[in-house]
Amino acid sequence: MKRLLSQIVAAALGLWLAMLYVPGVVIKAYPTSNFFGFPLTAQWEVILVLGIVLGLLNYFLRPILKTLALPLEIITLGLFTIIIDMGLIWLLETMFDELTVPFFLPLLYTTLVIWISNIIIIFFTTKHNK
């Protein structure tokens, strides 16, 4: 449960930071924006929903994709994980019209921002025995 919550927080924080600092990444709240019938009227609500969905994708779908791509992970020494993460963000963009991420470099930068925010959150939420 702790890992799922850290994934959600890291995804929401990473998407917010990517929206602020990566050129081309846009998150908008449209007047018709809703999530399962709940209206999303503010930008922070859209970022929160996108973070929840991306956190759930990272928690449930990413391990399956990493298992299926294990030979490519071995050949590329783990760098194929970045491609998997880029694919999950692209999937999130296709699911929601409120998120716009241009194809290659902004997608890569957004992936790296979310990855770094995940590392920072995991660092602060785990116990360090000395």
C-alpha positions as CSV (number, residue, x, y, z in Angstrom):
1,M,0.0,0.0,0.0
2,K,2.9,2.3,0.8
3,R,4.4,1.7,-2.6
4,L,1.2,2.4,-4.4
5,L,0.7,5.7,-2.6
6,S,4.3,6.7,-3.3
7,Q,3.8,5.9,-7.0
8,I,0.7,8.1,-7.0
9,V,2.3,11.0,-5.3
10,A,5.4,10.7,-7.5
11,A,3.3,10.7,-10.6
12,A,1.3,13.7,-9.6
13,L,4.4,15.6,-8.5
14,G,6.3,14.6,-11.6
15,L,3.4,15.6,-13.9
16,W,3.1,19.0,-12.2
17,L,6.9,19.6,-12.4
18,A,6.9,18.5,-16.1
19,M,4.0,20.9,-16.8
20,L,6.0,23.7,-15.3
21,Y,9.5,23.1,-16.7
22,V,9.2,20.9,-19.8
23,P,8.3,22.9,-22.9
24,G,5.3,21.5,-24.8
25,V,3.7,19.6,-21.8
26,V,0.3,21.1,-21.2
27,I,-2.3,20.0,-18.7
28,K,-5.7,21.8,-19.0
29,A,-9.0,21.6,-17.3
30,Y,-11.8,21.8,-19.9
31,P,-15.4,22.8,-19.1
32,T,-16.4,19.2,-20.0
33,S,-13.7,17.5,-18.0
34,N,-14.9,14.8,-15.8
35,F,-13.7,11.6,-14.3
36,F,-16.4,8.9,-13.8
37,G,-19.1,11.6,-13.5
38,F,-17.1,13.9,-11.2
39,P,-16.5,17.3,-12.8
40,L,-12.9,18.4,-12.9
41,T,-13.0,22.2,-12.7
42,A,-9.5,23.2,-11.6
43,Q,-6.1,22.3,-13.0
44,W,-4.9,20.7,-9.7
45,E,-7.8,18.3,-9.8
46,V,-6.8,17.2,-13.3
47,I,-3.2,16.8,-12.2
48,L,-4.4,14.7,-9.2
49,V,-6.5,12.4,-11.4
50,L,-3.7,12.0,-13.9
51,G,-1.3,11.2,-11.0
52,I,-3.7,8.6,-9.6
53,V,-4.2,6.9,-13.0
54,L,-0.4,7.0,-13.8
55,G,0.4,5.7,-10.4
56,L,-2.0,2.8,-10.9
57,L,-0.5,2.1,-14.3
58,N,3.0,2.1,-12.8
59,Y,1.9,-0.1,-10.0
60,F,-0.1,-2.7,-11.9
61,L,0.9,-2.6,-15.6
62,R,4.6,-1.7,-15.4
63,P,5.7,-5.0,-13.8
64,I,3.9,-7.0,-16.4
65,L,5.5,-5.0,-19.2
66,K,8.9,-5.3,-17.6
67,T,8.4,-9.1,-17.4
68,L,7.4,-9.4,-21.0
69,A,10.3,-7.2,-22.1
70,L,12.9,-9.0,-20.0
71,P,15.1,-10.0,-22.9
72,L,15.3,-6.4,-24.1
73,E,16.0,-5.3,-20.6
74,I,18.9,-7.6,-20.4
75,I,20.3,-6.6,-23.9
76,T,20.0,-2.9,-23.1
77,L,21.2,-3.2,-19.5
78,G,18.0,-1.9,-18.1
79,L,17.6,1.1,-20.4
80,F,14.5,-0.3,-22.0
81,T,12.7,0.6,-18.8
82,I,12.7,4.2,-20.0
83,I,10.9,3.1,-23.2
84,I,8.3,1.3,-21.1
85,D,7.8,4.4,-18.9
86,M,7.5,6.6,-22.0
87,G,4.9,4.2,-23.3
88,L,2.9,4.5,-20.1
89,I,2.9,8.3,-20.2
90,W,1.9,8.1,-23.9
91,L,-0.9,5.7,-22.9
92,L,-2.0,8.3,-20.3
93,E,-2.0,11.0,-22.9
94,T,-4.2,9.0,-25.2
95,M,-6.6,8.2,-22.4
96,F,-7.0,11.9,-21.3
97,D,-7.5,14.9,-23.6
98,E,-6.5,17.2,-20.8
99,L,-2.8,16.0,-21.1
100,T,-0.7,17.0,-24.1
101,V,2.9,15.7,-24.4
102,P,4.7,16.1,-27.7
103,F,6.2,12.9,-29.0
104,F,9.9,12.3,-28.3
105,L,12.0,14.7,-26.3
106,P,9.3,16.2,-24.1
107,L,8.0,12.7,-23.5
108,L,11.5,11.6,-22.5
109,Y,12.0,14.6,-20.2
110,T,8.6,14.0,-18.6
111,T,9.6,10.4,-18.0
112,L,12.8,11.5,-16.4
113,V,11.1,14.1,-14.2
114,I,8.6,11.5,-12.9
115,W,11.5,9.0,-12.4
116,I,13.5,11.5,-10.4
117,S,10.5,12.5,-8.3
118,N,9.8,8.8,-7.6
119,I,13.4,8.3,-6.4
120,I,13.2,11.3,-4.1
121,I,9.8,10.2,-2.6
122,I,11.1,6.6,-2.1
123,F,14.2,8.0,-0.4
124,F,12.2,10.0,2.1
125,T,9.6,7.4,2.8
126,T,11.9,4.4,3.4
127,K,13.7,3.8,6.7
128,H,17.5,4.0,6.6
129,N,19.2,1.8,9.2
130,K,22.7,3.0,10.1
